[in-house]
Amino acid sequence: MLRQQIGSRMATLSNLVETIAGVTGLPAATVFAYGRFARQAGVIGQSGRGRSAAEMNIADAANLLIAIGGTGVTREAGSTVETFRNLRNGRFYDFQGADFLAAGISFLASHGVRPGTSPGARGVRIQGDFGKFLEFLINSTLTGQLANLFRHIPAAEIPSDLWAQWINEKDNPHRHKRMEDLIKEGLIMPHQPETLKFGEHVNVEVRFNRLIPSVEIEFLRDWDGPQVMGVVTFGPDRGGKANGAHRLQLTAGFTQHTLAAVALVVDNKASPSAVATLRPVEALFARQFSAAKPGDRSAKGA
């Protein structure tokens, strides 16, 4: 079963540290240092030790991830959380047509993160700050809304044996066709929703730019290679980023697996040692994708 038998024990900062260290590979001492400085700054719940230790919530988990993603200096954890949580100017950009735009807006609206303008060259404006958005994104891994976003967007790849056959045929016309055309001709089939896997067929990447405080959340699918379907940004507007594109970039990031791991531990659905194996995370996502109804997604390209 997905739910681990961990009793009524609440999630503490130590649990979050163990969880993040386990799924990211960061040394536990480093993650703990981030947490200690963040707690001293008051951006993570404070209390005593042992039975009186503070119970962690999604906001605490989000803040610890922000600290780790936003700075390489542990003692700057508190100020980094304040800076990144308060980033605004949120925008949602669609790169692959109306299908993903509609799915993305529905995904945002389903959790109250409502777009404030119509789509245009500068994207769809997202109300609120990045801190609340990250909390929503973490929660969406538990509710299944993140998985549901990808159910309506085809993901596909050319099987290796079929591609090898085409390569060996010098004048094979299929080698240069678009994925959409290959699907329409019945040469390949998109993955069914219940077979989708995060990290293999679809992916979400949350990237922190440390030099110019900003965040990009990319939504990707396998379309015979990674393809960015859309992006949510917080921080400087697109023009400001473009003007500074020549500058050195220092980034750090997480995927949906880290977000789901902390969500499961905070919600008392799995222990830190269990999520370190990623098995509870994979089981969670598999159950969410398998809940898709047959025929709920068109086979046409986005």
Protein Blocks (a to p, Z undefined) as FASTA:
>chain_A
ZZdcebjadcdfklmmmmmmmmnopafklmmmmmmmmmmnopaccddehjlpccddfklm
mmmmmmmmmpcbfklmmmmmmmmmmpghiacddfebjklmmmmmmmmmmnopacfbdcdf
kopadedjfklmmmmmmmmmmnommmmmmmmpccddddfklmmmmmmmmklmklmpcfkl
mmmnomaccddfklgcehklgccdddddfklgcddddddddehiacdfbdcdedjdfklm
mmmmmpccddddddfklmmmmmmmmnopacfklmmnommmmmmmmmmmmmpcghiacfbd
ZZ
